[in-house]
Amino acid sequence: MFNLISLKNGINNVEGFGCGGVSAGFKKNGAKDVGFIRSDKPCDISAVFTTNKFQAAPIKHFNRYPEGFQTNFILMNSKNANAITGQKGIEDIDFIFENIKVPNMINPIMSSTGVIGYPLDKERIINAVSKFDLDAKDSNSCAEAIMTTDSFKKEICLRVELDNGSSFHIAGICKGAGMINPAMATMLCFIVTDANIPKSDMDELLQKSVEDSFNAISVDGDTSTNDTVLLLANKTKNVYNKTAFDEALKFITKNLSLLILKDGEGSNKVVAFEVNGAKSKGEAKKTATALSNSLLVKTAIFGEDPNWGRIASTIGASNITCDEEKLEIYYDNVLIYSKTHPILDKVTEDKAYKVMKKDSYKITCNLNIGNSSYTAYGCDLSYEYVKINADYRT
Amino acid sequence: MFNLISLKNGINNVEGFGCGGVSAGFKKNGAKDVGFIRSDKPCDISAVFTTNKFQAAPIKHFNRYPEGFQTNFILMNSKNANAITGQKGIEDIDFIFENIKVPNMINPIMSSTGVIGYPLDKERIINAVSKFDLDAKDSNSCAEAIMTTDSFKKEICLRVELDNGSSFHIAGICKGAGMINPAMATMLCFIVTDANIPKSDMDELLQKSVEDSFNAISVDGDTSTNDTVLLLANKTKNVYNKTAFDEALKFITKNLSLLILKDGEGSNKVVAFEVNGAKSKGEAKKTATALSNSLLVKTAIFGEDPNWGRIASTIGASNITCDEEKLEIYYDNVLIYSKTHPILDKVTEDKAYKVMKKDSYKITCNLNIGNSSYTAYGCDLSYEYVKINADYRT
């Protein structure tokens, strides 16, 4: 057995890692917009990237390195995604890494978020790096540097204590907000650990945990050019346990992804869409994802209207095996639709209204066709979302 | 050759058809909510229905008739979709048809739109039918009876004049508004003709024309339980020409679908998304549809922000063959992105702003990969959409 202990802040707690951020003036009012994570020792690295065909320059730059490469430095910036910038986008990253002064830098990685289609302001970024305190352990500043429309910083750190008294750390920071969708999001996530985890476990466990966390959330159904989840292990501590690491990684990815959803642009509510009794996990996922993406479902959640017809209609439209005679729909524990219970009586409706007034709740759809389940997470669609996104660039 | 002459109103111009509508009190202020179309002679009928797995009771009732059946009466109602109402929903339709007094009714059809999951008020509908003037040719009242959140009636009628001096008519009415999506919409459309068209041509031409009209528009990406397009031919006139009929039918379905889009809930702008140079028509359609459904694209259109990065990102996310080095994006005739022209200069940006101020324009995406094209039609997402849909039932 093992214990997961939640620590304050994020990356600063993990041994052998440094991090920080400064303002290069891209954001207003001196907010931090260029950050870094560095490691004393070279790290193994696992990555999951966007499925968008137009991968941003930082991802192409990453993929130029040979399989199994190690790194000790990540540079991040916000306000400019360096996406759809062609060969120049990659050359700009090379230029930056050739002109910054970071001692003993090995295979540096860049990670960007912001507006698509504009060239990086290389000189400003190089100048910002010269202001880094490379000895800092300032997770807050680093988390701030990657924020775009995020309204709060997203950091989680765990100490994993094993039964034999030994322990290791795992911590993550991320940014999200708009364009959050199954198959990743406009989100960057950096997870670091001092555990002595083998590279093959890193790849396996990261892939699995992303599938049920970042790939299960949806703010607006759009998939960005820059989505990135990186896991870095510097193996500073000679401690590792696969089960414990798996649980800790799942905790971090699931909770960071729920923080993204909570901070979805203009969103006020987080709803879990649990689909049970599907013919296959694929079908359960298809339906759960369709529910989390449906505009009509999102607006009904915003309006706190227990209109189960929209839930049912979206299930029917999701192109899976289903039967209205077998379907059951619950809002938390309130059965709101089944064949024998199709019409909302006043008592049920009042109970459902109460559930929908909460900041977060679960809509369960039992298809009663097979044995597979999947849970997707979504949020409401508010006036605020439209306002934020109607003019994002200014 | 032939001429298409646009006539005032709709179904009233087509020989041998009657139509009308009355108020049964489901809508406020005496607005019409129950309507009919009848024919002096039995009609051949072609239909395209929703792909939603939970087809509403009227569609199941229709599908009980044997292949190739004829009809002379359609009854429509709004405010209640009779969807996800189980076997009772079908029995209610049978009950209504057994208890209304319409002389010589053959294989009557019902068509419903409105809220999901409530039983029909049979008595009120039966009572409304007793108030029908079955001799009426009142297309306006019929079109009003099927409106839900529509803000205007949608009717089109054409007289098709052939070179030999003979002519026939074709007319359509429809309703739309929310839940409009490729693969149909919460829309009902009734098209009638007095042409002497063979049943096999009816099936072929209706399917084709729906594919490029009702299936090419998107208001909110949701597909309803009730979507229906019916084509009725009573063959009163002994006149027919396949090419002319095809053109007339395309004109009617395309223009009715654009009226639906124009009337999309809270929508102010109609945008055509033309994708060219795709590897296949399927890929062109996938991308065009993704553009018309993207929340980020819709909000940028609402905000009149020429943020081509969102267009490019959505193309990349649509899982088709594409290459950012080959891509070109136009707003009407303004080239806003190509490899050699990636950054918005002030002059181009001003031109793009001007295009986006218009009520309707075209965004053209040349993938330059293959030879296939598809055009989808979408609208903006406004505060008003959220407001209308946050509490639709009240």
Boltz contact constraints between the chains, C-beta under 6 A:
constraints:
  - contact:
      token1: [A, 52]
      token2: [B, 316]
      max_distance: 6.0
  - contact:
      token1: [A, 52]
      token2: [B, 317]
      max_distance: 6.0
  - contact:
      token1: [A, 53]
      token2: [B, 316]
      max_distance: 6.0
  - contact:
      token1: [A, 53]
      token2: [B, 322]
      max_distance: 6.0
  - contact:
      token1: [A, 54]
      token2: [B, 312]
      max_distance: 6.0
  - contact:
      token1: [A, 54]
      token2: [B, 316]
      max_distance: 6.0
  - contact:
      token1: [A, 54]
      token2: [B, 324]
      max_distance: 6.0
  - contact:
      token1: [A, 84]
      token2: [B, 312]
      max_distance: 6.0
  - contact:
      token1: [A, 84]
      token2: [B, 324]
      max_distance: 6.0
  - contact:
      token1: [A, 116]
      token2: [B, 309]
      max_distance: 6.0
  - contact:
      token1: [A, 116]
      token2: [B, 313]
      max_distance: 6.0
  - contact:
      token1: [A, 117]
      token2: [B, 309]
      max_distance: 6.0
  - contact:
      token1: [A, 117]
      token2: [B, 342]
      max_distance: 6.0
  - contact:
      token1: [A, 220]
      token2: [B, 295]
      max_distance: 6.0
  - contact:
      token1: [A, 222]
      token2: [B, 294]
      max_distance: 6.0
  - contact:
      token1: [A, 222]
      token2: [B, 296]
      max_distance: 6.0
  - contact:
      token1: [A, 223]
      token2: [B, 317]
      max_distance: 6.0
  - contact:
      token1: [A, 224]
      token2: [B, 313]
      max_distance: 6.0
  - contact:
      token1: [A, 225]
      token2: [B, 313]
      max_distance: 6.0
  - contact:
      token1: [A, 294]
      token2: [B, 222]
      max_distance: 6.0
  - contact:
      token1: [A, 295]
      token2: [B, 220]
      max_distance: 6.0
  - contact:
      token1: [A, 296]
      token2: [B, 222]
      max_distance: 6.0
  - contact:
      token1: [A, 296]
      token2: [B, 389]
      max_distance: 6.0
  - contact:
      token1: [A, 299]
      token2: [B, 386]
      max_distance: 6.0
  - contact:
      token1: [A, 299]
      token2: [B, 389]
      max_distance: 6.0
  - contact:
      token1: [A, 299]
      token2: [B, 390]
      max_distance: 6.0
  - contact:
      token1: [A, 302]
      token2: [B, 390]
      max_distance: 6.0
  - contact:
      token1: [A, 303]
      token2: [B, 390]
      max_distance: 6.0
  - contact:
      token1: [A, 303]
      token2: [B, 391]
      max_distance: 6.0
  - contact:
      token1: [A, 305]
      token2: [B, 391]
      max_distance: 6.0
  - contact:
      token1: [A, 307]
      token2: [B, 393]
      max_distance: 6.0
  - contact:
      token1: [A, 309]
      token2: [B, 116]
      max_distance: 6.0
  - contact:
      token1: [A, 309]
      token2: [B, 117]
      max_distance: 6.0
  - contact:
      token1: [A, 312]
      token2: [B, 84]
      max_distance: 6.0
  - contact:
      token1: [A, 313]
      token2: [B, 116]
      max_distance: 6.0
  - contact:
      token1: [A, 313]
      token2: [B, 224]
      max_distance: 6.0
  - contact:
      token1: [A, 313]
      token2: [B, 225]
      max_distance: 6.0
  - contact:
      token1: [A, 316]
      token2: [B, 52]
      max_distance: 6.0
  - contact:
      token1: [A, 316]
      token2: [B, 53]
      max_distance: 6.0
  - contact:
      token1: [A, 316]
      token2: [B, 54]
      max_distance: 6.0
  - contact:
      token1: [A, 317]
      token2: [B, 52]
      max_distance: 6.0
  - contact:
      token1: [A, 317]
      token2: [B, 223]
      max_distance: 6.0
  - contact:
      token1: [A, 322]
      token2: [B, 53]
      max_distance: 6.0
  - contact:
      token1: [A, 324]
      token2: [B, 54]
      max_distance: 6.0
  - contact:
      token1: [A, 324]
      token2: [B, 84]
      max_distance: 6.0
  - contact:
      token1: [A, 342]
      token2: [B, 117]
      max_distance: 6.0
  - contact:
      token1: [A, 381]
      token2: [B, 386]
      max_distance: 6.0
  - contact:
      token1: [A, 383]
      token2: [B, 383]
      max_distance: 6.0
  - contact:
      token1: [A, 383]
      token2: [B, 386]
      max_distance: 6.0
  - contact:
      token1: [A, 386]
      token2: [B, 299]
      max_distance: 6.0
  - contact:
      token1: [A, 386]
      token2: [B, 381]
      max_distance: 6.0
  - contact:
      token1: [A, 386]
      token2: [B, 383]
      max_distance: 6.0
  - contact:
      token1: [A, 389]
      token2: [B, 296]
      max_distance: 6.0
  - contact:
      token1: [A, 389]
      token2: [B, 299]
      max_distance: 6.0
  - contact:
      token1: [A, 390]
      token2: [B, 299]
      max_distance: 6.0
  - contact:
      token1: [A, 390]
      token2: [B, 302]
      max_distance: 6.0
  - contact:
      token1: [A, 390]
      token2: [B, 303]
      max_distance: 6.0
  - contact:
      token1: [A, 391]
      token2: [B, 303]
      max_distance: 6.0
  - contact:
      token1: [A, 391]
      token2: [B, 305]
      max_distance: 6.0
  - contact:
      token1: [A, 393]
      token2: [B, 307]
      max_distance: 6.0
